[in-house]
Amino acid sequence: MGGGEVSRECAGRGVPLGWVPVVVGVPVGSAGAHAVGCTSTGRGLVYVANVGNGGSNYTGFRLSDDGQLRHIPNSTVAVPEGSGVGDVLFNSTGDRLVGTRDNPSLIDSFAVKANGRLVAAKGSPFPAQSLGPIGSEFRPTNPSQLFVSNAHAGPGLGTVSSFKVSRSGRLTAVAPAFPDGQTAPCWVEITHDGKYLFAVNTASANLSRYSINTNGSLVLLGTTAFTNGAGAVDARLSPDGSTLSVTGGASRVVSSFTVHGGDLTELASSPTALPAGSSPSGLVVL
C-alpha cells in the first residue's frame, strides 16, 4: 500500500502500516497523501486512514465480490494534519469504527451507517487516558469493548486502557488505565476467545500479558521477554490462536510464541530473520 493509494488487497481487521492479501488488483487512490492503516468488515466495507500534505482523514470504500474497490462518495472525514493518525478498526459487528491520534492523544469514534458513511459520536474525539494512544482492538467476543495501548508517557509508564463503546460510538472508560510497568506499549492483540490481551512494549523489548474480566477490566499477569525484541511493534495470532507472531523494524526478525491461555513460550526456532534492508512494521498470519 503505497503513498496515496490503497490496494484492493486491503481487508481484514485493522492493519497498521500494512495490508492483507485478498484479491490481487491495481491500487486505487486513497483520498490522501499516504495511506497508513486500513480495516474492513466481512461485508465488504473498507476504511483507510490517510496522513500527509493536508490530507489526514478516514475514507471509505466498497469491496465487491469480484475484487473491485470503489470509493464511497462523501465518506471522507477530515482530521487535523499532524495528528499522527495510526490505527483504524471496526468492531466485529461492523457498526462502530475507531481511529487513534497519537500526537494529541485523542481517539476518534463513529457509528457506521447502513450506507457506509460515518457519524461521529457525541464528544468525539475523546481524550485518551495517557499519552500516545496507538494500538487498539475491539474484544472479539464483545463488540462494545475497546482496548487501547498508551505508548508515550515515559520509561516504565506504559498503560492499556479499556472502554465501553455505546451504539452511537460514545466511549466510557471502564477504570483508570491499567499499567504494565514497561515502556512504549505500541500494539495490542487479544486472543480469539476474548480472555487475554498481549501488549507489545516496543522500548522494553518484551510483551505484557493481561487477563480480561467480563466487564473489560484488566489484570496484569506478567511480562515475557524475547530474542531480538528491540523495536518490535506488531503482533498477530494465528487463525487457530495457538501461535503469536511479533515483528518490528529495528530487529528485522519475526519472533514466534506458543500460546497457552495467558502464557507465552518462544519457539526454539524463533526468531526468523527477514531480508537485509527491510523495515517491517506490520504482519498478517494466514
KEMARLO-744923 format. One line per field, with one value per residue: x, y, z of N, C-alpha, C in turn; residue number from 1. Coordinates in steps of 0.05 Angstrom, whole numbers, plus 32768, in hexadecimal, padded with zeros to 4 digits. Atoms other than C-alpha are relative to their C-alpha. Layout:
nx: X|...
ny: Y|...
nz: Z|...
cax: X|...
cay: Y|...
caz: Z|...
cx: X|...
cy: Y|...
cz: Z|...
n: NUM|...
! end
This chain:
nx: 8011|7FED|8009|8017|800E|8008|8002|8017|7FF9|8005|8018|7FFB|8002|7FEF|7FE5|7FEF|7FE9|7FFE|8018|8006|8005|8019|8004|7FEC|800C|7FF2|8005|8014|7FFA|800A|800B|7FEC|7FE4|7FF4|8012|7FF0|800E|801A|8010|8018|8014|8003|8014|7FF4|7FFC|7FE4|7FF8|7FE3|7FF6|7FED|7FF1|7FED|8006|801B|8014|8006|801C|800A|800F|800D|8001|800E|7FF2|8014|7FF9|7FED|7FE7|7FFF|8000|800C|8003|801B|8002|8006|7FF9|7FE7|8001|7FE6|7FF5|7FEA|7FE6|7FED|800D|7FF4|8014|7FF3|8012|801C|800C|801C|8006|8007|801A|7FFD|8011|7FF0|7FE4|7FEF|7FE5|7FEF|7FEE|7FE9|7FF4|8010|800A|801C|800B|8018|8013|8016|8014|7FFF|801B|8004|7FF4|7FE3|7FF4|7FFB|800C|7FEF|800E|8001|7FE8|7FE9|7FED|7FFE|7FE4|7FF5|7FFA|7FE4|7FF5|7FF8|8010|7FF8|800D|801B|800E|8019|8000|800D|8018|8012|7FFC|8003|7FE8|7FE9|7FE7|7FED|7FE7|7FF6|7FE3|7FEC|7FFF|7FE5|7FF5|800E|801B|8013|801A|8015|801A|8017|8017|801A|8007|801D|800A|7FFA|7FE3|7FF6|7FED|7FFF|7FEA|8007|7FF1|7FE7|7FEF|7FF3|7FE3|7FF1|7FE5|7FED|7FFD|800A|8012|8009|8016|800C|800D|8012|8005|801A|8016|8005|7FF9|7FE5|7FF5|7FE3|7FF7|7FE5|7FF1|7FEB|7FE7|7FF8|7FF9|800F|801D|8010|8016|8016|801A|8016|8018|8019|8007|7FEB|7FE8|7FE9|7FEE|7FE5|7FF5|7FE3|7FF4|7FF0|7FEA|7FFB|7FE7|8001|801A|7FFD|800E|8018|8017|801A|8004|8018|8005|8007|801D|8009|7FFA|7FEB|7FE5|7FFE|7FE9|7FFA|7FEB|7FF8|7FED|7FE4|7FF2|8004|8006|801A|7FFE|8019|8006|8018|8012|800F|800F|7FF1|7FE3|7FF2|7FE6|7FF3|7FF8|7FE3|7FF8|8003|800F|7FFB|7FF5|800C|7FEC|7FF0|800A|801D|8008|801C|8010|801A|8000|8019|7FFC|8016
ny: 7FE8|7FEA|7FE6|7FF7|8015|8017|8017|8011|8014|7FF6|800A|800C|7FEE|7FEA|8008|7FE9|7FFF|8019|8008|801C|8008|800E|8001|7FF1|7FEC|7FE7|7FEE|7FEC|7FE8|8003|7FE6|7FF3|8002|801A|8012|800C|8015|8007|8014|8006|8012|8017|7FFB|7FF1|7FE4|7FFB|7FE5|7FFB|7FE8|7FF2|7FE9|7FF2|7FEC|7FF6|8014|8013|8005|801B|8001|8019|800D|8019|8015|8012|801C|8005|7FF3|7FE4|7FEF|7FE7|7FEC|7FF8|7FE3|7FF1|8010|7FF7|7FF1|7FF4|7FFB|7FEC|800A|8003|800E|801A|8015|8019|8017|7FFC|801B|8006|8016|8019|7FFE|7FEC|7FE8|7FEB|7FFE|7FED|7FFA|7FF3|7FEA|8002|7FE7|7FF2|8014|8000|8017|7FFB|8016|7FFC|8014|8005|8001|8015|7FF9|8002|7FE7|7FFF|7FEB|7FFC|8002|7FE8|7FFE|8009|8014|8003|8000|8019|7FFF|7FFA|7FF6|8012|8018|800A|8019|8003|8017|8007|801B|8011|800B|7FEA|7FEA|7FE7|7FFB|7FF7|7FFE|7FEE|7FFD|7FE4|8005|7FEA|7FF3|8000|8019|800E|7FF4|800A|8009|8008|7FF6|8010|7FEF|8009|7FF1|8001|8004|7FE8|7FFD|7FF1|8010|7FFC|8010|8014|7FFA|7FF4|8011|8016|7FFF|8019|7FFC|8002|7FE8|7FFE|8014|7FF4|800E|8014|8016|800D|801B|8002|8004|7FE8|8003|7FF6|7FEA|7FFE|7FE6|8000|7FEA|7FFC|7FF7|8013|8019|8016|8001|8002|8013|7FFA|800D|7FED|8006|7FFE|7FE4|7FF2|7FF9|8011|8009|8005|801A|8000|7FF9|8014|7FF6|8012|7FFD|7FEA|7FF3|7FE3|7FF4|800F|7FEE|800B|801C|800D|801C|8012|8003|8012|7FF4|800F|7FF3|7FE3|7FF6|7FE4|7FF6|7FE4|7FF6|7FFF|801A|800D|801C|8007|8012|8010|800B|8010|7FF3|8011|7FED|7FE7|8005|8001|800D|7FFC|8019|8004|7FF7|7FE3|7FF1|8005|7FE7|7FF4|7FF7|7FE9|7FE8|7FFD|7FF0|8009|7FF2|800D|801C|800F|801D|800D
nz: 8000|8003|7FF9|800E|800D|7FF0|8011|7FFC|7FED|7FE4|7FF4|7FE6|7FE9|8003|8008|7FFF|8012|8010|800E|8000|801B|8005|801D|800E|8011|8004|7FEA|8004|7FF0|7FE5|7FF7|7FEE|800A|7FF7|7FF2|7FEB|7FF3|800C|7FF2|800F|7FF5|8010|8014|8016|7FFA|7FFA|7FF9|8001|7FF2|8010|7FF4|8011|8014|7FFC|8007|7FEB|8000|8003|8018|8003|801A|8002|800E|800C|8000|8015|7FFA|8007|7FE9|8008|7FEC|7FF8|8001|7FE7|7FE8|7FF3|7FE7|7FFD|7FE6|8003|8008|7FEA|7FEA|7FFC|8003|8002|8002|8006|7FFF|7FFB|7FED|800E|800D|8015|7FFC|7FF3|8009|7FF1|800A|7FEB|8008|7FEE|7FF7|7FEC|7FED|8003|800D|800F|7FFE|8012|8007|801D|800C|8013|801A|7FFD|7FF6|7FE4|7FF0|7FE8|7FE7|7FF0|7FF0|800F|7FF5|7FE3|7FF6|7FF6|7FE3|7FFD|8018|8015|8007|801A|8006|7FF6|8009|7FF3|7FF6|8014|7FF6|7FF7|8012|7FF2|7FEF|800F|7FF0|800E|7FF2|7FFD|8003|7FFE|7FE6|7FF6|7FF7|7FEB|7FFB|8014|7FF6|8013|7FF8|8008|8003|800A|8017|8003|801B|800F|8001|7FE9|7FF0|7FE3|7FF5|7FEC|7FE8|8008|8011|7FF2|8005|8003|7FF6|8016|800F|801B|800C|8019|800D|7FEF|800D|7FEE|8008|800E|7FED|7FF1|7FE3|7FFA|8011|8000|8009|800A|7FF5|8014|7FF5|7FEB|800E|7FF4|8003|7FE8|8002|7FEE|8002|8003|7FF1|800F|8003|8010|7FF1|8005|7FEB|800B|7FF9|8000|801A|800E|8011|8016|800E|8014|7FFE|8002|8017|8009|8000|8007|7FF8|800C|7FFA|8016|8001|7FEB|7FE7|7FF2|8003|8002|800E|7FFA|8011|7FFC|8013|7FF7|7FFF|801A|7FFC|7FF6|7FE9|7FFF|7FE6|7FFB|7FEE|7FEE|7FF0|7FFE|8000|801A|8000|801B|800D|8003|801A|8001|8014|801C|800C|8018|8013|7FF9|800B|7FFC|7FE8|7FFC|7FEC|7FFD|800B|8000|7FFE|800F
cax: 8000|8026|8020|7FDB|7FC3|7F9C|7FA3|7F68|7F8E|7F7D|7F4B|7F44|7F4B|7F72|7FB7|7FE6|8017|8006|7FD4|7FB3|7FB8|7F72|7F6A|7FA2|7F92|7FA7|7FAF|7F77|7F7F|7F76|7F5E|7F9E|7FE9|7FFD|7FCF|7FE9|7FB3|7F75|7F3D|7F01|7EC1|7EAF|7E7C|7EAC|7EAF|7EF6|7F11|7F57|7F7D|7FA4|7FDA|8005|8002|7FC1|7F9E|7F97|7F54|7F2B|7F0E|7EDE|7EDC|7EB2|7ED3|7EA8|7EA6|7ECF|7F06|7EF4|7F03|7ED8|7ED9|7E9A|7E85|7E85|7EA5|7EE5|7EEB|7F24|7F51|7F85|7FC7|7FFE|7FCE|7FF7|7FBC|7FCF|7FA1|7F5B|7F2B|7EE4|7EC4|7EAD|7E67|7E80|7E52|7E89|7ECE|7F06|7F48|7F82|7FA7|7FEC|8004|7FC9|7FB8|7F71|7F43|7F10|7ED1|7E98|7E57|7E54|7E16|7DF7|7E12|7E59|7E62|7E78|7E54|7E82|7E6D|7E58|7E99|7EC7|7F03|7F0A|7F48|7F73|7F84|7FCE|7FFE|8006|7FCA|7FE1|7FCC|7F83|7F55|7F0C|7F01|7EF1|7EBA|7E9B|7E93|7E87|7ECB|7F08|7F51|7F86|7FD0|7FF0|8039|8057|8051|809A|80C8|80A2|8060|803E|7FF4|7FB9|7F74|7F31|7EF2|7EA8|7E8F|7E45|7E1B|7E28|7E73|7E79|7EB6|7EB3|7EF1|7EE8|7F1B|7F5C|7F8F|7FAF|7FFB|802C|806B|808C|809F|8079|8042|8034|8004|7FD4|7FB9|7F7E|7F75|7F3B|7F14|7F19|7F3A|7F81|7FA4|7FED|800F|804F|807F|80AA|80DE|80E0|80E9|80B4|806B|803A|8004|7FC0|7F81|7F3F|7F05|7EBD|7EB4|7EF3|7F22|7F68|7F95|7FE0|7FFB|8043|8074|8098|80DC|80F0|812D|813D|8100|811C|80EF|80B6|8075|803F|8022|7FF0|7FD2|7FCC|7F85|7F80|7F9C|7FD5|800F|8020|804F|8072|809B|80BE|80E9|8127|8136|811E|8104|80C3|80BF|808C|806C|803E|8001|7FE5|7FAE|7FD2|8017|8049|8085|80B5|80C0|8105|8107|80F9|810A|8107|8133|8115|8139|8172|815D|8114|80EF|80B2|807B|803F|802F|7FF5|7FF2|7FCA
cay: 8000|803C|8086|809F|805B|8022|7FDE|7FB0|7F81|7FAC|7F86|7F61|7F81|7FC1|7FBD|7FF4|8007|7FC8|7FA1|7F5E|7F38|7F24|7F36|7F4B|7F8D|7FD2|8004|8037|807F|8082|80CB|80DF|80E6|80A8|806F|8056|8027|8002|7FD6|7FB3|7F90|7F4B|7F6C|7F91|7FD5|7FF0|802D|804B|807C|80AF|80E2|8116|8156|816F|812D|810D|80EA|80AA|8095|805D|802B|7FF0|7FAF|7F87|7F3C|7F40|7F68|7FAE|7FE4|8023|8063|8074|80BB|80EC|80B9|80E0|80FA|812C|8131|8168|815E|8147|811F|80E0|80B6|806D|8033|802F|7FF6|7FDC|7FB4|7F6D|7F82|7FBA|7FEF|8016|802F|8050|8070|8087|80C9|80C1|8109|812B|80EB|80E7|80AF|80B9|808F|8087|8062|8043|8050|801D|8044|803C|8085|8098|80C0|80DC|80C9|8102|8119|80FC|8101|80E6|80F4|80B7|80A4|80AF|80C8|80A6|8079|804D|8005|7FF3|7FB8|7FA7|7F69|7F30|7F17|7F5B|7F90|7FC5|7FBF|7FE3|7FDF|8013|8014|8055|8059|809D|80AB|809B|8064|8030|8055|802C|801E|7FFE|801E|7FFB|801D|800E|8023|8036|8029|8071|8068|808E|8077|806E|8057|8017|802E|8056|803C|7FF9|7FFF|7FCA|7FEA|7FE9|801C|802C|7FF8|8004|7FCE|7F9D|7F59|7F35|7EEA|7ED1|7EBB|7F01|7EEB|7F07|7F45|7F4A|7F8E|7F97|7FC4|7FE1|8003|7FCC|7F94|7F68|7F56|7F65|7F32|7F44|7F1D|7F3F|7F3F|7F3C|7F87|7F97|7FA5|7F89|7F61|7F62|7F1B|7F2B|7F39|7F0D|7F20|7F06|7EFF|7F3D|7F60|7FA7|7FD1|7F9F|7FC2|7F92|7F4F|7F1F|7EDD|7EA2|7E92|7E59|7E85|7E55|7E82|7ECB|7EED|7F2F|7F5B|7F9E|7FCB|7FCF|7F85|7F6F|7F2D|7F0A|7EEA|7EB2|7E98|7E60|7E79|7E55|7E80|7EBE|7E9E|7EA5|7E79|7E8D|7E55|7E36|7E4A|7E93|7EC7|7EC2|7EF5|7F23|7F3D|7F6E|7FB5|7FA7|7FD2|7FA9|7FCC|7F9E|7F55|7F26|7EDC|7EB2
caz: 8000|7FE7|7FF3|7FE1|7FCB|7FE9|7FC9|7FBD|7FEA|8027|8050|8092|80D6|80E2|80C2|80D9|80A2|807B|8053|804F|800C|7FF5|7FAC|7F7E|7F5C|7F46|7F7F|7F87|7F9F|7FEA|7FEE|8013|800B|8032|8046|8089|80A1|808A|80A5|8088|809B|8082|8056|8028|804B|804E|8072|8069|8096|806E|8083|8062|8039|8057|8048|808C|808E|8091|804E|803C|8002|7FEC|7FD8|7FA8|7FA2|7F62|7F84|7F6D|7FA0|7F9A|7FC1|7FE9|7FD7|8011|8040|804F|8096|809D|80DA|80E8|80C5|80F4|811F|8115|80FF|8106|8116|80FA|8106|8104|813C|812C|8119|80EB|8109|812D|8118|813E|812C|8158|8154|8173|8177|819A|81C0|81A6|818F|8157|815D|812C|8120|80DA|80B1|8082|8046|8061|8077|80BD|80F3|8129|816F|819D|81BE|818A|8188|81CE|81F9|8204|824B|8240|820B|81C8|81BA|8181|8180|8187|8182|8190|81BA|818A|81B7|81C8|8191|81C7|81EA|81CF|81E7|81D6|81E7|81FF|81EA|81F9|8243|824F|8269|8291|828A|8253|825B|8238|823A|8238|821F|8218|81D4|81CE|8190|817B|8185|81C6|81EF|823B|8260|8289|82BC|82BF|828C|829F|82A8|8290|82AD|8268|8233|81F3|81EB|81A2|818B|81AA|8197|81B8|81B8|818D|81CB|81E7|8228|8221|8206|81F1|81EB|81C3|81EB|81B4|81E0|8216|81E3|8204|8205|823D|824B|8268|8278|8266|8296|827F|8289|8260|829A|8295|82C3|82B5|82B3|82A5|826C|823A|821E|81DB|81AE|8184|819E|8196|816B|8167|8156|813D|8153|8132|8148|8119|8102|8135|816C|817D|8167|816F|813E|814C|811E|811E|80F3|811E|8126|80E0|80FB|810A|814F|815B|819B|81AF|81D3|8210|822C|8245|8242|8209|81F9|81C1|818F|818A|8141|8151|813A|80EE|80C9|8095|8057|8062|8059|806A|809C|80B1|80D7|80D0|80C2|80B4|80C6|8095
cx: 8012|7FF3|7FE8|7FF0|7FF7|7FFC|7FE6|8005|7FF8|7FE5|8007|7FFD|8014|801D|8012|8017|8003|7FE7|7FFD|7FFB|7FE6|7FFB|8015|7FF3|8010|7FF9|7FEC|8007|7FF3|7FF4|8012|801C|800C|7FEB|8010|7FF2|7FE6|7FF2|7FE8|7FED|7FFF|7FEC|800A|8002|801C|8004|801E|8006|8016|800E|800F|7FF4|7FE3|7FEA|7FFA|7FE2|7FFB|7FEE|7FF6|7FFF|7FEE|8010|7FEC|8009|8015|801A|8002|7FFD|7FF7|7FFC|7FE3|7FFE|7FF9|8006|8018|7FFA|801C|8007|8017|801A|8013|7FF5|800E|7FEC|800F|7FEC|7FE4|7FF3|7FE2|7FFE|7FF6|7FE6|8000|7FEF|800E|801D|800E|801B|800F|8010|8016|8008|7FEF|7FF4|7FE1|7FF7|7FE6|7FEE|7FE7|7FEC|8001|7FE4|7FFE|800C|801E|800C|8001|7FF1|8010|7FEF|8000|8018|8019|800E|8001|801D|8008|8007|801D|800B|8005|7FEE|8006|7FF1|7FE4|7FF3|7FE6|8003|7FF1|7FE5|7FEC|8005|7FFE|8017|8018|8018|8014|801A|8009|801F|8013|8001|801C|8009|7FF0|7FE4|7FEC|7FE6|7FEF|7FE5|7FEA|7FE8|7FE7|7FF9|7FE2|7FF9|8007|801E|800C|8012|7FFD|8015|7FF5|800C|8018|8011|800F|801D|800C|801D|8016|8000|7FF6|7FF1|7FF3|7FE8|7FF5|7FF4|7FF0|7FFB|7FE3|7FE9|7FFB|8009|801B|8008|801E|8007|801E|800E|8019|801B|800B|8008|7FF3|7FE2|7FF3|7FE8|7FEA|7FE9|7FEA|7FE8|7FE7|7FF9|8015|8018|8016|800F|801B|800A|801E|800A|8011|8015|8004|8019|7FFD|7FE6|8001|7FF1|7FE7|7FE7|7FE5|7FFF|7FE6|7FFF|7FFA|7FE1|7FF5|8008|8017|801B|7FFD|8019|8004|8016|8005|8016|801D|800F|7FFE|7FFD|7FE2|8004|7FE5|7FFE|7FE9|7FF0|7FF1|7FF1|800E|801E|800B|801B|800C|8009|801E|800A|7FFF|801A|8008|8009|7FF1|8016|800F|7FF5|7FE2|7FFB|7FE3|7FF2|7FE5|8002|7FE4|8007|7FE8|7FFD
cy: 8018|801A|8008|7FEB|7FEB|7FE9|7FF1|7FE9|8007|7FF6|7FF3|8014|8017|7FF7|8018|7FFE|7FE7|7FFA|7FE2|7FF6|7FF0|7FFD|8011|8015|8019|8013|8016|8018|7FFF|801A|800E|7FFC|7FE6|7FF0|7FF0|7FEA|7FFA|7FEA|7FFB|7FEF|7FE7|8004|8014|801E|8004|801D|8002|8019|800C|8016|800E|8015|800A|7FEC|7FEC|7FFB|7FE2|7FFF|7FE4|7FF6|7FE7|7FED|7FEC|7FE3|7FF9|8010|801D|8011|801C|8013|8006|801E|800C|7FF0|800B|8011|800B|8002|8014|7FF3|8000|7FF1|7FE5|7FE9|7FE5|7FE9|8008|7FE5|8000|7FED|7FE8|8001|8016|8019|8017|7FFF|8014|8004|800F|8016|8002|801B|8010|7FEE|8001|7FE6|8008|7FE8|8007|7FE9|7FFE|7FFD|7FE9|8006|8001|801A|8000|8017|8002|7FFE|801B|8000|7FF8|8018|8000|8001|7FE4|8003|8006|8008|7FEA|7FE8|7FF7|7FE7|7FFE|7FE7|7FFD|7FE3|7FEE|7FF6|8015|8019|801B|8006|8005|8002|8010|8002|801D|7FFF|8015|800E|8001|7FE5|7FF3|8008|7FF7|7FF7|7FF6|8009|7FED|8012|7FF0|8012|7FFD|7FFB|8018|8005|800F|7FEE|8008|7FEE|7FED|8007|8011|7FEC|7FEB|8000|7FE4|8003|7FFF|801A|7FFC|7FE7|800B|7FF2|7FEA|7FEA|7FF0|7FE4|7FFD|7FFA|8018|8001|800E|8015|8000|801B|7FFF|801A|8006|8008|7FED|7FE5|7FE8|8002|8000|7FEF|8007|7FEB|8015|7FF6|8005|801D|8010|8009|7FEC|7FF9|7FF9|7FE5|7FFF|8009|7FE9|800D|7FEE|8009|8016|800F|801E|800A|7FF2|8012|7FF2|7FE3|7FF6|7FE3|7FF1|7FFC|7FED|800A|7FF3|800D|801E|8008|801D|8009|801D|8009|7FFF|7FE6|7FF0|7FE2|7FFD|7FEC|7FF2|7FF3|7FED|800E|7FEB|8011|801B|7FFD|7FFE|7FF3|8003|7FE5|7FFE|800A|801E|800E|7FF8|801A|8008|800B|8018|8019|8004|8010|7FF9|800F|7FF4|7FE4|7FF5|7FE3|7FF3|7FE3
cz: 8000|8008|7FEF|7FF2|8014|7FED|8004|8013|801D|800A|801A|8016|7FFC|7FFB|8000|7FED|7FF0|7FF1|8001|7FE3|7FFE|7FE3|7FF3|7FEE|7FFE|8017|7FF8|8012|801B|800B|8014|7FF5|8006|8010|8014|800F|7FF2|8010|7FEF|8010|7FEE|7FE9|7FEA|8005|800A|8008|8002|8010|7FEF|800F|7FEA|7FED|8002|7FFB|8016|8003|8003|7FE7|7FFB|7FE3|8003|7FF0|7FF6|8000|7FEA|8004|7FF9|8019|7FF7|8017|8006|8000|801B|8019|800E|8018|8005|801D|7FFD|7FF8|8018|8018|8006|8000|7FFB|7FFC|7FFA|7FFE|8004|8018|7FF0|7FF1|7FEA|8003|800F|7FF6|8011|7FF2|8015|7FF4|8015|800B|8014|8015|8001|7FF2|7FF2|8001|7FF0|8001|7FE1|7FF6|7FEC|7FE5|8001|800A|801F|800D|801A|8019|800E|8013|7FF2|7FF3|801E|800A|8009|801D|8006|7FE5|7FEB|7FFC|7FE4|7FF8|800B|7FF5|800F|800A|7FED|8008|800A|7FEF|800E|8013|7FEE|8012|7FEF|8011|8000|8003|8009|801B|800C|8009|8017|8005|7FEB|800D|7FE9|800B|7FF6|8000|7FF9|7FE9|7FFB|7FE2|7FEE|7FFE|8018|8011|801E|800B|8015|801B|7FF8|7FF0|8010|7FFA|7FFB|8009|7FEB|7FF0|7FE3|7FF6|7FE7|7FF3|8013|7FEE|8015|7FF6|7FF5|8013|8012|801D|8007|7FEC|8002|7FF5|7FF9|800B|7FEF|800D|8016|7FF4|800E|7FFB|801C|7FFC|8015|7FFC|7FFF|800F|7FEF|7FFA|7FF0|8010|7FFC|8019|7FF4|800A|8001|7FE4|7FF6|7FEF|7FE9|7FF0|7FEB|8000|7FFC|7FE7|7FF7|8002|7FFC|8008|7FF4|8009|7FE6|8000|8016|801C|800F|8000|7FFE|7FF2|8005|7FED|8006|7FED|8009|7FFF|7FE6|8003|8006|8016|8003|801C|7FFF|8015|8011|8013|8000|8002|7FE4|8004|7FE4|7FF5|7FFE|7FE6|7FFD|8009|7FE3|7FF4|7FE7|7FEE|800A|7FF3|8003|8019|8007|8017|8004|7FF4|8002|8000|7FF2|8009
n: 1|2|3|4|5|6|7|8|9|10|11|12|13|14|15|16|17|18|19|20|21|22|23|24|25|26|27|28|29|30|31|32|33|34|35|36|37|38|39|40|41|42|43|44|45|46|47|48|49|50|51|52|53|54|55|56|57|58|59|60|61|62|63|64|65|66|67|68|69|70|71|72|73|74|75|76|77|78|79|80|81|82|83|84|85|86|87|88|89|90|91|92|93|94|95|96|97|98|99|100|101|102|103|104|105|106|107|108|109|110|111|112|113|114|115|116|117|118|119|120|121|122|123|124|125|126|127|128|129|130|131|132|133|134|135|136|137|138|139|140|141|142|143|144|145|146|147|148|149|150|151|152|153|154|155|156|157|158|159|160|161|162|163|164|165|166|167|168|169|170|171|172|173|174|175|176|177|178|179|180|181|182|183|184|185|186|187|188|189|190|191|192|193|194|195|196|197|198|199|200|201|202|203|204|205|206|207|208|209|210|211|212|213|214|215|216|217|218|219|220|221|222|223|224|225|226|227|228|229|230|231|232|233|234|235|236|237|238|239|240|241|242|243|244|245|246|247|248|249|250|251|252|253|254|255|256|257|258|259|260|261|262|263|264|265|266|267|268|269|270|271|272|273|274|275|276|277|278|279|280|281|282|283|284|285|286
! end
